């Protein structure tokens, strides 16, 4: 028998997989209930109300798995759980249909003025001419982010006779053709779309991706929707473009701050809003509960779970040996995803030296989890990494080599896109830690952590001085600098580390220097 504490309200129907398990003893009480003996609990099921802190976990020495009946895990201290060898799982796709349907309902309501007309009739008015709508048929829909939800919206849009343009760094031409959508740049979506909806995770790269500069490029009368995460659209910039009439309508289910209070967008009649209801259907709530309940049962039956968001539990000895290489593998993947801006169809991993004595398949999955981090709308981990790659049409190859490039161990990964390839090599050195030793043709040596800036430039006298001058003029301190070149006077790179990310203005000033070929912020 194993004891499961269900700390938040979950229906009996949602718990059916566990209720049907004769080895499970279910306790439905709060974690602070004096009748609960936390020291005997092996599984914890929560929604968003219970805060699963390191202190709470310390009171639960037998705890093996934490299940969040939902997508977000903000209420769970995931690093603390990982350190304690506790698996954290969620239900990433339980609300996919719910959110897609809500987005489409918001889109239709926005085009046909349904909320406004409803309110008018409720006020005993009958203003048919005032609420003349616009058809979805024949309109161009721009989708920013083609994950599960974006894909479901694309399917529905095509049924409605809409043309679909998609911006997603990982969408290859082959997958776009299979889905019947047009792979586009963000600028193309801004310029050509009648309606734009965003479906990306909220990351430093996607925060404010629809801002004033983006809105300037849109069609007059464009409609915008955000049922994903507050902050993807800059709400203050959006309010300006609603006020001047350029934006024809807005539908928001999420805000950067919730509840939004006296938000400037709320005063406009052509802005319709809902209180974060994307996942709020009976079916979605049941789906996420059933999904995590089944995952918990699967785990206790000795089988791997499919929606773990952290490191699966492994023996202490294996964990200690593999942990350094696990971290550098994930960092290599994260660097690649931030440096390769096109769709990737192949990832080739080569292991050499002492790392080949370990379970390299596990490290490959760790690299993939870093590669997908923050770029798609689901959590990717060692359990679902290969499946995620397969779903996105990415071939993953792994091989062993005798050439460790002068190091005791080396992990080399090449990402191949439709036009270019990019290679990153890393190693782990005792007493020095993880190091990146090769970056797309250049030998270099830097610590993969913090706020980095990867600069490609021509090897000319004074380049470093010009970069330092721009940064100095803006009171920006360089923490570390590493440089590399192929030959004197030719192509060269530098990697700078800072205490905080540079602003768009500061990046633009650096990019405008004559000797600079390109700049690429990397946040690890």
TORZAVO-822416 format. One record per residue (C-alpha): x, y, z; residue in one letter. Coordinates in steps of 0.1 Angstrom, whole numbers. Layout:
<rs>
[[X,Y,Z],A]
...
</rs>
This chain:
<rs>
[[0,0,0],X]
[[11,35,-7],X]
[[-5,66,8],X]
[[-16,96,-15],X]
[[-25,129,0],X]
[[-50,149,-22],X]
[[-45,184,-7],X]
[[-68,204,-30],X]
[[-103,199,-43],X]
[[-103,172,-70],X]
[[-135,153,-79],X]
[[-139,116,-73],X]
[[-143,111,-110],X]
[[-109,128,-116],X]
[[-93,104,-90],X]
[[-108,73,-106],X]
[[-75,58,-117],X]
[[-63,58,-81],X]
[[-96,49,-65],X]
[[-95,18,-88],X]
[[-60,9,-75],X]
[[-62,-16,-46],X]
[[-26,-6,-36],X]
[[-35,31,-31],X]
[[-48,46,1],X]
[[-62,81,-7],X]
[[-64,108,20],X]
[[-83,140,10],X]
[[-72,166,35],X]
[[-51,198,37],X]
[[-14,195,44],X]
[[-18,213,77],X]
[[-46,191,89],X]
[[-35,177,123],X]
[[-50,144,114],X]
[[-26,139,86],X]
[[7,121,93],X]
[[29,137,66],X]
[[58,113,74],X]
[[39,84,57],X]
[[28,102,25],X]
[[44,89,-7],X]
[[24,109,-33],X]
[[10,144,-31],X]
[[-18,157,-55],X]
[[-24,195,-56],X]
[[-40,221,-78],X]
[[-28,257,-73],X]
[[-39,264,-37],X]
[[-14,243,-18],X]
[[21,257,-17],X]
[[46,229,-19],X]
[[77,244,-3],X]
[[110,228,7],X]
[[99,230,43],X]
[[68,210,35],X]
[[88,184,16],X]
[[111,181,46],X]
[[82,170,67],X]
[[74,142,41],X]
[[105,120,40],X]
[[88,92,20],X]
[[74,116,-7],X]
[[84,103,-41],X]
[[61,122,-65],X]
[[42,155,-66],X]
[[14,158,-91],X]
[[0,192,-102],X]
[[-35,188,-117],X]
[[-29,216,-142],X]
[[-1,231,-163],X]
[[17,257,-142],X]
[[39,246,-113],X]
[[45,280,-97],X]
[[32,268,-64],X]
[[58,240,-63],X]
[[95,244,-54],X]
[[107,223,-83],X]
[[145,227,-77],X]
[[140,216,-40],X]
[[120,186,-52],X]
[[147,176,-77],X]
[[174,179,-50],X]
[[153,155,-29],X]
[[148,131,-57],X]
[[111,138,-59],X]
[[95,137,-93],X]
[[72,166,-102],X]
[[45,160,-128],X]
[[18,181,-144],X]
[[-8,178,-171],X]
[[5,199,-200],X]
[[-20,189,-226],X]
[[-52,185,-205],X]
[[-64,219,-214],X]
[[-53,221,-250],X]
[[-88,218,-265],X]
[[-103,240,-238],X]
[[-79,269,-245],X]
[[-81,264,-283],X]
[[-119,266,-282],X]
[[-119,296,-259],X]
[[-95,314,-283],X]
[[-117,306,-312],X]
[[-148,317,-293],X]
[[-131,350,-285],X]
[[-121,354,-321],X]
[[-157,349,-334],X]
[[-171,372,-306],X]
[[-146,399,-315],X]
[[-154,398,-352],X]
[[-192,397,-347],X]
[[-194,422,-317],X]
[[-213,396,-297],X]
[[-205,408,-262],X]
[[-213,444,-271],X]
[[-246,434,-288],X]
[[-255,412,-259],X]
[[-251,440,-234],X]
[[-270,464,-256],X]
[[-300,440,-258],X]
[[-299,435,-221],X]
[[-302,472,-217],X]
[[-335,470,-238],X]
[[-318,484,-269],X]
[[-320,471,-305],X]
[[-291,486,-325],X]
[[-287,462,-354],X]
[[-268,487,-376],X]
[[-243,495,-348],X]
[[-231,460,-344],X]
[[-225,449,-380],X]
[[-197,423,-379],X]
[[-170,408,-401],X]
[[-168,372,-414],X]
[[-139,349,-405],X]
[[-142,333,-440],X]
[[-114,344,-463],X]
[[-95,362,-436],X]
[[-58,357,-429],X]
[[-50,344,-394],X]
[[-15,349,-380],X]
[[-5,324,-353],X]
[[26,332,-332],X]
[[37,299,-317],X]
[[27,265,-332],X]
[[25,242,-302],X]
[[-4,220,-293],X]
[[-28,249,-289],X]
[[-16,268,-319],X]
[[-20,236,-340],X]
[[-56,231,-328],X]
[[-65,267,-337],X]
[[-50,263,-371],X]
[[-72,232,-377],X]
[[-103,251,-368],X]
[[-93,282,-388],X]
[[-89,261,-420],X]
[[-124,247,-415],X]
[[-137,282,-414],X]
[[-121,290,-447],X]
[[-93,311,-433],X]
[[-57,312,-446],X]
[[-32,305,-418],X]
[[3,320,-414],X]
[[25,307,-386],X]
[[56,321,-369],X]
[[75,295,-349],X]
[[113,291,-349],X]
[[110,254,-348],X]
[[84,249,-375],X]
[[101,233,-406],X]
[[87,236,-441],X]
[[78,199,-441],X]
[[57,201,-409],X]
[[41,234,-421],X]
[[31,216,-454],X]
[[17,187,-434],X]
[[-4,210,-413],X]
[[-15,230,-443],X]
[[-2,263,-430],X]
[[23,288,-443],X]
[[56,292,-423],X]
[[63,329,-421],X]
[[85,354,-403],X]
[[71,375,-376],X]
[[72,406,-399],X]
[[52,387,-426],X]
[[25,379,-400],X]
[[24,414,-388],X]
[[21,428,-423],X]
[[-3,403,-438],X]
[[-26,391,-411],X]
[[-62,403,-405],X]
[[-62,386,-371],X]
[[-32,378,-349],X]
[[-33,354,-320],X]
[[-3,345,-297],X]
[[4,311,-283],X]
[[40,310,-270],X]
[[53,305,-235],X]
[[63,337,-217],X]
[[101,340,-219],X]
[[126,369,-220],X]
[[125,365,-258],X]
[[87,365,-261],X]
[[79,391,-235],X]
[[65,421,-254],X]
[[71,404,-287],X]
[[40,424,-299],X]
[[51,459,-290],X]
[[49,494,-305],X]
[[75,485,-332],X]
[[55,454,-341],X]
[[21,472,-341],X]
[[34,498,-365],X]
[[38,470,-391],X]
[[3,456,-388],X]
[[-26,463,-411],X]
[[-50,491,-401],X]
[[-80,474,-385],X]
[[-61,443,-373],X]
[[-76,423,-345],X]
[[-53,409,-318],X]
[[-59,380,-293],X]
[[-40,368,-263],X]
[[-53,337,-245],X]
[[-18,324,-237],X]
[[2,344,-211],X]
[[0,380,-200],X]
[[30,400,-211],X]
[[35,385,-246],X]
[[17,416,-259],X]
[[28,449,-245],X]
[[-5,461,-231],X]
[[5,498,-228],X]
[[16,499,-264],X]
[[-15,481,-275],X]
[[-37,506,-257],X]
[[-21,534,-277],X]
[[-30,516,-310],X]
[[-65,509,-299],X]
[[-69,546,-290],X]
[[-57,559,-323],X]
[[-79,535,-342],X]
[[-52,514,-359],X]
[[-61,482,-340],X]
[[-97,473,-349],X]
[[-103,450,-319],X]
[[-87,431,-290],X]
[[-97,399,-271],X]
[[-78,392,-239],X]
[[-81,363,-216],X]
[[-49,370,-197],X]
[[-32,401,-184],X]
[[4,409,-172],X]
[[-11,416,-138],X]
[[-42,397,-127],X]
[[-67,409,-119],X]
[[-59,439,-141],X]
[[-76,466,-120],X]
[[-83,499,-138],X]
[[-65,489,-170],X]
[[-64,514,-199],X]
[[-77,488,-223],X]
[[-109,481,-204],X]
[[-124,514,-214],X]
[[-127,506,-251],X]
[[-158,490,-264],X]
[[-139,471,-291],X]
[[-118,453,-264],X]
[[-134,422,-250],X]
[[-120,404,-220],X]
[[-125,372,-199],X]
[[-109,364,-165],X]
[[-83,338,-175],X]
[[-109,312,-185],X]
[[-89,294,-212],X]
[[-85,262,-191],X]
[[-118,266,-172],X]
[[-141,239,-185],X]
[[-155,210,-167],X]
[[-138,187,-192],X]
[[-104,203,-189],X]
[[-105,202,-151],X]
[[-115,165,-153],X]
[[-89,158,-179],X]
[[-60,173,-159],X]
[[-71,155,-127],X]
[[-75,121,-145],X]
[[-42,126,-163],X]
[[-21,132,-132],X]
[[-39,105,-112],X]
[[-31,80,-139],X]
[[5,92,-140],X]
[[8,86,-102],X]
[[-6,51,-106],X]
[[18,44,-135],X]
[[48,55,-114],X]
[[39,32,-85],X]
[[34,4,-109],X]
[[71,8,-117],X]
[[67,23,-152],X]
[[82,56,-165],X]
[[59,87,-163],X]
[[55,108,-194],X]
[[50,143,-180],X]
[[78,147,-154],X]
[[91,183,-155],X]
[[123,176,-135],X]
[[150,150,-132],X]
[[134,115,-128],X]
[[145,97,-96],X]
[[177,77,-101],X]
[[201,61,-76],X]
[[223,84,-57],X]
[[255,69,-72],X]
[[244,72,-108],X]
[[230,107,-101],X]
[[264,120,-87],X]
[[283,106,-117],X]
[[260,118,-144],X]
[[249,152,-129],X]
[[279,173,-142],X]
[[274,160,-177],X]
[[236,163,-174],X]
[[240,200,-167],X]
[[265,207,-195],X]
[[243,187,-219],X]
[[213,208,-210],X]
[[233,241,-213],X]
[[246,231,-248],X]
[[210,225,-259],X]
[[199,259,-244],X]
[[227,277,-262],X]
[[218,261,-295],X]
[[182,270,-293],X]
[[191,307,-287],X]
[[216,308,-315],X]
[[197,290,-342],X]
[[168,311,-354],X]
[[155,289,-382],X]
[[136,256,-382],X]
[[158,227,-372],X]
[[154,192,-388],X]
[[184,174,-373],X]
[[204,173,-341],X]
[[236,153,-341],X]
[[253,145,-308],X]
[[288,131,-305],X]
[[303,119,-272],X]
[[340,113,-266],X]
[[363,106,-237],X]
[[353,96,-202],X]
[[316,106,-208],X]
[[311,76,-230],X]
[[313,54,-199],X]
[[279,69,-188],X]
[[243,65,-200],X]
[[247,88,-230],X]
[[211,83,-240],X]
[[200,100,-208],X]
[[224,130,-216],X]
[[209,132,-251],X]
[[175,136,-236],X]
[[189,163,-212],X]
[[203,182,-242],X]
[[169,180,-259],X]
[[152,194,-228],X]
[[175,224,-229],X]
[[170,228,-266],X]
[[132,230,-263],X]
[[132,251,-231],X]
[[111,282,-234],X]
[[106,277,-272],X]
[[75,256,-272],X]
[[43,256,-250],X]
[[50,224,-231],X]
[[76,213,-206],X]
[[101,190,-221],X]
[[121,166,-200],X]
[[142,134,-202],X]
[[110,114,-204],X]
[[93,131,-233],X]
[[122,147,-251],X]
[[126,122,-279],X]
[[88,121,-285],X]
[[87,159,-287],X]
[[115,159,-312],X]
[[97,133,-333],X]
[[65,153,-332],X]
[[84,183,-346],X]
[[101,164,-373],X]
[[136,166,-358],X]
[[159,137,-364],X]
[[181,130,-334],X]
[[214,111,-339],X]
[[239,100,-313],X]
[[274,85,-319],X]
[[307,78,-300],X]
[[340,92,-311],X]
[[376,87,-301],X]
[[385,123,-307],X]
[[379,143,-275],X]
[[397,174,-290],X]
[[423,174,-262],X]
[[399,171,-233],X]
[[392,143,-209],X]
[[356,144,-221],X]
[[337,162,-248],X]
[[300,166,-259],X]
[[295,180,-294],X]
[[261,189,-308],X]
[[253,202,-343],X]
[[219,216,-351],X]
[[211,215,-389],X]
[[185,239,-402],X]
[[171,244,-437],X]
[[199,268,-446],X]
[[227,266,-420],X]
[[242,244,-393],X]
[[255,254,-359],X]
[[279,234,-336],X]
[[285,238,-299],X]
[[310,217,-279],X]
[[313,215,-241],X]
[[333,197,-215],X]
[[333,192,-177],X]
[[367,198,-160],X]
[[372,189,-124],X]
[[376,220,-101],X]
[[366,242,-130],X]
[[331,229,-138],X]
[[313,230,-172],X]
[[329,249,-200],X]
[[319,257,-236],X]
[[350,251,-257],X]
[[338,255,-293],X]
[[312,278,-308],X]
[[303,273,-345],X]
[[338,272,-359],X]
[[357,290,-332],X]
[[377,276,-303],X]
[[368,295,-271],X]
[[365,288,-234],X]
[[337,302,-212],X]
[[314,293,-183],X]
[[278,286,-196],X]
[[258,305,-171],X]
[[242,339,-165],X]
[[236,367,-190],X]
[[258,363,-220],X]
[[263,381,-253],X]
[[277,362,-283],X]
[[292,387,-308],X]
[[305,378,-343],X]
[[328,404,-357],X]
[[358,410,-380],X]
[[392,408,-363],X]
[[402,445,-365],X]
[[423,466,-341],X]
[[400,485,-317],X]
[[369,463,-320],X]
[[370,453,-283],X]
[[376,490,-274],X]
[[346,501,-294],X]
[[324,475,-277],X]
[[338,485,-243],X]
[[332,522,-250],X]
[[295,516,-258],X]
[[290,496,-227],X]
[[310,521,-206],X]
[[289,550,-218],X]
[[258,532,-205],X]
[[275,522,-172],X]
[[274,485,-180],X]
[[301,464,-163],X]
[[315,434,-182],X]
[[318,404,-158],X]
[[340,383,-181],X]
[[351,383,-217],X]
[[364,355,-239],X]
[[375,358,-275],X]
[[382,335,-304],X]
[[393,338,-340],X]
[[402,316,-370],X]
[[430,337,-384],X]
[[444,372,-379],X]
[[423,398,-397],X]
[[395,374,-404],X]
[[363,363,-387],X]
[[363,364,-349],X]
[[339,361,-319],X]
[[337,373,-284],X]
[[315,361,-256],X]
[[307,386,-228],X]
[[290,380,-195],X]
[[270,406,-176],X]
[[252,409,-143],X]
[[219,416,-160],X]
[[206,413,-196],X]
[[213,443,-219],X]
[[183,464,-231],X]
[[171,465,-267],X]
[[187,500,-271],X]
[[221,488,-258],X]
[[220,458,-281],X]
[[211,480,-311],X]
[[240,504,-304],X]
[[264,475,-304],X]
[[249,460,-335],X]
[[254,493,-353],X]
[[292,493,-348],X]
[[310,489,-382],X]
[[330,458,-373],X]
[[301,439,-358],X]
[[286,411,-380],X]
[[259,400,-356],X]
[[250,398,-319],X]
[[231,372,-300],X]
[[220,375,-264],X]
[[221,341,-245],X]
[[204,337,-211],X]
[[212,306,-191],X]
</rs>
